[in-house]
Amino acid sequence: FEAFTRIFKFKYCDFKNDYYIAIEEKNSKKLIGAIIATRTQQSKFDMNILLSPTSRGKRYMSEALKAFIQTIPPNTELVFVIDKTNIASINTVSRIPNIKEEPFTGHIGTLMCKYSLKV
């Protein structure tokens, strides 16, 4: 986390206990991505991650997610629902320690995969 924060800076916003986190490159001050955690239950969040095309493939989002996870309260569940063709996002989320792939049900269930993490 310390090595990551030497290069990047987080900007936190909490709107009614949802999290909107902008990831900015410290040296250039360029916005390179975002983590959005939307509360769906008291201790459960649906997760969205975005990263600029020029920042992909450098594991920046993996490091940002690991840093974000360190800041959330214990007994919280993070849920990622990802299009099965989005291999980059699947790889990013798969790098998070202790994340579990789970069956995804619903009308688009065959097109999506679900990962969850209980912190």
Salt bridges, closest charged atoms under 4 A:
GLU24 OE2 - LYS9 NZ 3.17
GLU24 OE1 - LYS11 NZ 3.21
GLU63 OE2 - LYS66 NZ 3.79
GLU102 OE1 - LYS114 NZ 3.53
